[in-house]
Amino acid sequence: MKMILRGELQRNLLDNLRALTLYFSSNEFEYEFLKQVPNTEKLVVCDGSFKKMFCCESPNNVDYSGLLLQLKILHLKSLKNLVSIGLENSWAVVKNLETFEVISFSSLENLVSCKVSFSNLICLKVKSCDRLSYLFTSSTARSLTQLKRIKIKECQSIKEIVFKEEEEKELDEIMFPNLSCLILDSLSHLRRFYKGSLSFPILEELSVKKCNEMVTLCAGTIETNKLSQITINYDEGIPLKNNLNFTMRKNFLKQVCI
């Protein structure tokens, strides 16, 4: 990385770079380095001890607007001290993002601290992030129009997937028009997906395992026109004879009684 920053590698080689994995041992994220790899489509960042990535007050006044314009895949793993990814400070990073994975964080409290538009996101995976209380605000969730797959696993503090902002109506609906797969696994404090109403018009796979505090997905109404069966804990293929919330409540209470 230092060789690249010093200009010791040919520029045309860096322009052709499409996939990059970085293992950090320092406590500072190298912003300047990203300017040297403008066409990177996949970025993996692991093992750093830094607390912030794309922070609003970056060293040397780095302009984020020109960074990672082509980025489609972002994997972040084992960044134990990270408290802010800072995607809200860099619209360019999320503009074309299609796959976002966040794994093994012990200090991260929010994926994003305010509204961010993930208009091209297709796949989201979050695992072993024990300080998260929710993933998105309701305003950010409304931008997830292309999202097809969500997998959330082993996040012990998460209570909601989508947090409803105070200014919204009591049962305001959120639609996920392209979500086909939703997997919730080992979320011991999860109470619901969302406080309002939900619409999953093409959802075909729903698995809820070891989420013992969640009885229904939402407090309001829910539409799942294509969903015919669900998995709850180790019971697979549970048929939907009524709406999803009713079926989940019935099977949850049955398992509690057993």
Wavefront OBJ file of the C-alpha trace (Angstrom):
o trace
v 0.000 0.000 0.000
v 2.839 2.406 0.812
v 4.492 1.584 -2.514
v 1.291 2.485 -4.340
v 0.929 5.736 -2.402
v 4.511 6.633 -3.311
v 3.758 6.018 -7.001
v 6.105 3.035 -7.352
v 3.619 0.917 -9.325
v 2.497 1.585 -12.886
v -0.710 3.562 -13.068
v -2.221 1.399 -15.805
v -1.961 -1.668 -13.536
v -3.951 0.075 -10.833
v -6.555 1.291 -13.317
v -7.188 -2.330 -14.323
v -7.617 -3.526 -10.748
v -11.130 -4.882 -10.150
v -10.932 -6.834 -6.841
v -8.949 -5.838 -3.774
v -8.561 -7.364 -0.294
v -6.882 -5.315 2.432
v -5.626 -6.643 5.768
v -4.812 -3.780 8.122
v -2.562 -3.766 11.163
v -2.733 0.005 11.696
v -5.267 2.108 13.597
v -5.947 4.397 10.634
v -7.852 3.716 7.421
v -5.836 4.823 4.375
v -8.260 7.072 2.482
v -5.668 8.341 0.013
v -4.997 4.806 -1.156
v -8.517 4.444 -2.571
v -7.885 7.244 -5.058
v -5.211 5.065 -6.669
v -7.641 2.202 -7.450
v -10.529 4.044 -9.169
v -12.061 1.042 -10.971
v -12.261 -1.400 -8.061
v -15.570 -3.294 -8.136
v -14.996 -5.528 -5.086
v -13.394 -4.343 -1.852
v -12.724 -6.553 1.189
v -11.395 -4.936 4.371
v -10.322 -7.131 7.306
v -8.694 -7.012 10.731
v -8.046 -3.292 11.143
v -7.958 -1.606 14.550
v -9.196 1.773 13.295
v -12.414 3.253 14.692
v -13.724 5.040 11.592
v -13.614 4.467 7.839
v -15.319 7.162 5.765
v -15.536 9.789 8.482
v -16.812 13.323 7.862
v -13.523 14.883 8.938
v -11.030 12.859 6.936
v -7.254 13.342 7.066
v -5.784 15.663 4.443
v -9.313 16.768 3.442
v -9.932 13.739 1.213
v -12.839 14.239 -1.177
v -14.987 11.073 -1.064
v -17.009 12.000 -4.140
v -14.395 10.493 -6.473
v -13.686 7.339 -4.473
v -14.855 3.864 -5.502
v -17.346 5.015 -8.116
v -17.452 1.492 -9.615
v -17.768 -0.397 -6.317
v -20.385 -3.176 -6.412
v -19.272 -5.502 -3.587
v -18.173 -4.391 -0.117
v -17.162 -6.970 2.508
v -16.094 -5.785 5.970
v -14.872 -8.359 8.478
v -13.344 -8.490 11.958
v -12.949 -4.741 12.483
v -13.310 -4.994 16.252
v -12.806 -1.305 17.095
v -14.854 0.191 14.264
v -17.660 2.423 15.533
v -18.565 4.120 12.222
v -18.395 2.860 8.635
v -19.344 6.351 7.498
v -21.272 5.440 4.350
v -23.490 8.461 4.987
v -20.419 10.603 4.238
v -19.728 9.057 0.830
v -22.640 8.711 -1.591
v -20.241 7.426 -4.266
v -19.389 4.293 -2.277
v -23.039 3.183 -2.066
v -24.224 4.512 -5.423
v -23.650 1.239 -7.332
v -23.271 -1.106 -4.359
v -24.982 -4.461 -4.964
v -23.599 -6.715 -2.196
v -22.851 -5.551 1.340
v -21.508 -7.904 4.029
v -20.637 -6.933 7.597
v -19.221 -9.736 9.768
v -17.732 -9.908 13.283
v -17.930 -6.385 14.673
v -17.905 -5.813 18.427
v -18.152 -1.985 18.578
v -20.390 -1.013 15.639
v -23.771 0.389 16.771
v -25.214 1.466 13.377
v -24.648 0.426 9.775
v -25.461 4.018 8.867
v -26.164 6.839 11.291
v -28.710 8.668 9.116
v -30.580 8.324 5.823
v -28.565 6.662 3.046
v -29.940 5.532 -0.305
v -28.998 1.950 -1.209
v -30.903 2.087 -4.472
v -28.918 -0.727 -6.174
v -28.322 -3.047 -3.220
v -29.270 -6.662 -4.009
v -27.784 -8.739 -1.192
v -27.252 -7.860 2.489
v -25.537 -10.096 5.053
v -24.875 -9.122 8.666
v -23.373 -11.585 11.143
v -21.924 -11.434 14.657
v -22.382 -7.702 15.230
v -23.367 -7.710 18.879
v -23.927 -3.989 19.501
v -26.388 -3.306 16.682
v -29.890 -2.471 17.905
v -31.331 -2.115 14.378
v -30.077 -2.162 10.771
v -31.818 0.720 9.015
v -34.129 3.605 9.701
v -37.450 3.479 7.871
v -36.361 6.221 5.447
v -33.267 4.234 4.424
v -35.323 1.036 4.149
v -37.544 2.687 1.553
v -34.548 3.020 -0.780
v -33.987 -0.767 -0.831
v -36.137 -1.289 -3.904
v -33.716 -3.748 -5.574
v -32.910 -5.813 -2.483
v -33.445 -9.532 -3.119
v -31.824 -11.280 -0.163
v -31.357 -10.459 3.541
v -29.517 -12.697 5.990
v -29.038 -11.554 9.583
v -27.381 -13.957 12.016
v -25.980 -13.969 15.549
v -26.483 -10.297 16.388
v -27.371 -10.513 20.058
v -28.532 -6.925 20.702
v -30.637 -6.286 17.631
v -34.281 -5.551 18.465
v -35.622 -4.446 15.080
v -34.432 -4.783 11.513
v -36.025 -1.467 10.531
v -36.414 1.335 13.076
v -39.468 3.530 12.527
v -38.645 7.220 12.785
v -40.799 9.342 15.071
v -42.148 11.648 12.361
v -43.770 8.749 10.458
v -47.376 7.667 10.856
v -48.127 4.969 13.414
v -48.614 2.167 10.892
v -46.901 3.521 7.796
v -46.128 0.720 5.311
v -42.739 -0.191 3.877
v -42.565 -2.264 0.706
v -39.660 -4.467 -0.351
v -40.728 -5.032 -3.970
v -37.925 -7.436 -4.976
v -37.125 -9.272 -1.745
v -37.364 -13.018 -2.357
v -35.386 -14.419 0.604
v -35.353 -13.357 4.267
v -33.296 -15.311 6.822
v -33.250 -14.353 10.515
v -31.094 -16.635 12.659
v -30.002 -16.559 16.310
v -31.205 -13.046 17.117
v -32.012 -13.522 20.778
v -33.459 -10.029 21.410
v -35.229 -9.455 18.086
v -38.828 -8.365 18.703
v -39.991 -7.610 15.185
v -38.837 -6.710 11.694
v -40.649 -3.350 11.738
v -43.125 -1.543 13.988
v -45.416 -0.496 11.120
v -46.857 -2.454 8.176
v -44.902 -4.475 5.611
v -45.317 -5.626 2.033
v -43.216 -8.418 0.479
v -44.946 -9.019 -2.879
v -42.504 -11.659 -4.210
v -41.088 -13.163 -0.991
v -40.714 -16.930 -1.476
v -38.351 -17.984 1.338
v -38.685 -17.010 5.000
v -36.664 -18.654 7.777
v -36.828 -17.573 11.419
v -34.606 -19.540 13.808
v -33.718 -18.927 17.439
v -35.484 -15.561 17.572
v -37.350 -16.351 20.756
v -38.662 -12.854 21.531
v -40.254 -12.349 18.104
v -43.873 -13.479 17.739
v -44.754 -11.608 14.517
v -42.797 -9.754 11.840
v -44.574 -6.434 12.353
v -47.188 -4.657 14.448
v -49.323 -3.658 11.461
v -50.586 -5.516 8.419
v -48.363 -7.682 6.238
v -48.658 -8.762 2.604
v -46.825 -11.837 1.292
v -48.703 -12.848 -1.849
v -46.213 -15.463 -3.133
v -45.142 -16.977 0.196
v -46.695 -20.424 0.681
v -44.652 -21.841 3.565
v -42.127 -20.786 6.197
v -39.474 -22.200 8.511
v -39.664 -21.503 12.250
v -36.792 -22.904 14.280
v -36.488 -26.531 13.181
v -39.964 -26.849 11.694
v -39.602 -26.528 7.937
v -42.368 -26.188 5.387
v -45.020 -24.769 7.713
v -47.944 -23.910 5.394
v -49.498 -20.448 5.401
v -53.197 -21.071 5.966
v -53.825 -17.496 7.048
v -51.647 -14.390 6.900
v -48.022 -14.556 7.936
v -48.369 -12.814 11.301
v -51.184 -15.164 12.339
v -49.204 -18.255 11.295
v -46.073 -17.104 13.114
v -48.004 -16.286 16.286
v -49.773 -19.641 16.267
v -46.587 -21.664 15.779
v -44.595 -19.584 18.243
v -47.192 -20.111 20.977
v -47.345 -23.833 20.163
v -43.593 -24.185 20.577
v -43.636 -22.212 23.845
v -46.314 -24.515 25.247
v -44.265 -27.578 24.252
l 1 2 3 4 5 6 7 8 9 10 11 12 13 14 15 16 17 18 19 20 21 22 23 24 25 26 27 28 29 30 31 32 33 34 35 36 37 38 39 40 41 42 43 44 45 46 47 48 49 50 51 52 53 54 55 56 57 58 59 60 61 62 63 64 65 66 67 68 69 70 71 72 73 74 75 76 77 78 79 80 81 82 83 84 85 86 87 88 89 90 91 92 93 94 95 96 97 98 99 100 101 102 103 104 105 106 107 108 109 110 111 112 113 114 115 116 117 118 119 120 121 122 123 124 125 126 127 128 129 130 131 132 133 134 135 136 137 138 139 140 141 142 143 144 145 146 147 148 149 150 151 152 153 154 155 156 157 158 159 160 161 162 163 164 165 166 167 168 169 170 171 172 173 174 175 176 177 178 179 180 181 182 183 184 185 186 187 188 189 190 191 192 193 194 195 196 197 198 199 200 201 202 203 204 205 206 207 208 209 210 211 212 213 214 215 216 217 218 219 220 221 222 223 224 225 226 227 228 229 230 231 232 233 234 235 236 237 238 239 240 241 242 243 244 245 246 247 248 249 250 251 252 253 254 255 256 257 258
